[in-house]
Amino acid sequence: MFYWVKTPNWVSKIWPSLIWQMPAKRGDVYISFDDGPHPTVTPWVLKTLENYQAKASFFCIGDNVIKYPSVFQQVLAAGHTIGNHTYRHYNAWHVSKQQYVKDIQEAEILINSELFRPPYGKISPWLANSILRQTNVKKIVMWTVLSADFDTEISSEQVVNNVMNNVQPGSIIVFHDSEKAFPHLQKALPALLQHCQKMDWICKAL
């Protein structure tokens, strides 16, 4: 499995219309979660964030919002930001542009947000333009640091290192509130929040 833990500078430069990081002011750090809501993992995440007075952004799958509406409402009630992560978690390379855009539109009925993150980070300039024209999406949010908590072939310690060695003010960090990622997340999220607290960095929602 190939992926970049830290997004190379040249990638963000050739894709300036996508959001890769935020302004590095006052030590703000932006934690995000993909693929939820999940009935066990998301409440744990919410409680952990609350313990550190941290805010985050949750890019939700429409189908999971339908399955776990009360958990979705917990995210909103806690004051976190939500984003669209498609309805069915489509891989953009495996479906037509029309089908992909329609899937985002279906998710919009459930997820009232102008933020969108493509599953697997897969998107093309042509698809991005179609999304911005045909949906309510105003900002396509990527990331600065990929925790790789989804990778079952690496250790939780490696996931912690992925984040801790690369986070800096302005970073957008990706975790997953999913069952597969949970073992890694249980170690990596508290480690990051403790680090931010020690550095006097503020964890904010997008």
N, C-alpha and C positions, 0 to 999 in steps of 0.2 A: 504494500500500500504506500503510494507516494503522496506526500503533502508537505507544504511549507509550514513550519511552526510559526516563524516570523515572516510576514509578507515582505518580499523584497521591495526596495524603494522603486525599482524600475517598473514593477507591476502597477503600483499606485500612480505612477507618473503617466503611464500609457492609458490608464483608466481614470482620468480625473473627475469624470461625472459620477463615479461611485464613491461612497464614503468609506475610507479605509481607516481613518483615525480622526480624532478630534483635536481641537487646539489644546496645547499643553500648558494651560494656565491654572495656577493655584494648586497644582498637583492633583487634578481631577482624573479619575480612572473610570472606564465605562465597561462594566461587566454585562455580558449578555448570555442568554440561554436559548437554545434551539430545541424544537421537536416536542415540547409539551403542549398542553398540561398533562401531567402524569399523576395518578391518584396517591402515590407514595412519595415520589421523588420531589415533585413541586412543593408540597407542603413542607418538606424538610428544608428545601432551598429557602423558602419564604421565612421560616423560623431562623435559619442561620443568618440570613441577611438582616433580619430584625435585631438579632443579638449584637450586630456591629453597626446598627443605624445606617445600613447601606441600601442604596436603591440600585435597580438593575432594569434591563430590558428583556422581555420575553417574546421571542419570535415563535408564534404558536401555529400549529397545524390545525386547520379547520376541522378535520375529522376528530381530532382529540378534544377540541372544544365541545363538539356535539356529545362525545362520550363522557366527558367530565366537566359539565358546566359549572358545578359548584366550586371546583378547583380554579377554573378560569376566573370566577368571580372573586376568589380569594386574592388572586394576583392583582386584580383591579382595585380591590378594597385596600390593599396594602400600599397603594400609591405608586406602583411600578408602571413602566411604559410597556405597551404591547406592540407587536409588529406582526405582519402577515408573512407566513412561511409556506404558503400554498395550502390547498385543502387536502391533497393526497400525497404530499411530499414527492412530487414528480422530479425525476432527473431530466433536466432540460434537453439533454442529448438523446433521450429515448422517446420523446413525444413531439408532436408538431407544435409550432409556435402558437397556432390558434388554440390548441387544446391546453397548452400551458397557461396562456393568458386567461382562458375561461376558468381554469382551476383557481387562479388568483381571485378572479371576480366572485367565484362561489365562496371563497374564504372571506371576502370582504363583507358578505352579509352577516357574518358572525364576529369578525374582528375589525373594529372601527379604528383604523390606523392609516397613516400616510407613509409608514415605514415598511419596507419589504427586504427580506433576505432570501436569496435563492438557495434551495437545498443543494448541498454538496458544493456550494459556491460556484455552480456552473451557470454561466450566463454569457451571452455574446452582445456586441454593440447593437445588433439588429433587434435582438429580443428585448434588451433594455429599453430601446426606443419605443417598441410596441407596448411594453408594460406602462411606461410613463404616459403614453398617449391614450391608452384604452382602459386604464384602471384608475383608481383613486390614489395610487402610489405617487408620492412626491420625492421620496429619497430611497435609494437602493443602498442598503448598509452591508458592507463586507466586514473585514476585521483586520486588526494589526497582529494579534497573537491568537493562534489556534492551539487550545490546550491539548487536543488529541485525546480527550477523555473517552472518546468512542472507540479507541484502538485497543482491542483486547490482547494484542500481542506485546504490549509494553506494560511496564509496572506503574503502579500509582506514584512511586517516587519520580519516575521519568515525567509523568504528567505534571507533578508539582514543579519539577525543574523547568519544563517547557514554559510554564507561566512565570515563575520567579526570575528566570534568567533573561526574560524579554520584556516584562512589563515596565512601563514608564509613564509619566504623566501624558495624558492624551490617548493612551492605548485603548482600543476596543478589543476586549477579550471574549472568546467564544467558549462556553461550556454547553453541556446538553442536559436538560432535566428529563432524562430517559433511563429506563431500567438498565440498559447495557452500560451506560456511562456511570451509573451510580457508585460502584465500588471505587472508581478513581475520583469521582467528584467529592465523595465524603472526606477525602484527604486534601484534595487540591483547593477546594473553595475556602475552607477555614484557614488554610495556610496563606492564601492570597489576602484574605480579609485581615488576618493578623499582621501581615506585612504592610498593608496599606495603612492600618492603624498606627503601626510603629513609625512609618514614614510621614505620618500626618497627611496622607492623601485622602481625598474624599471620593467615595464610590457613588457615581451618579448614573441616572438613567439617561438615555439618549433623548 
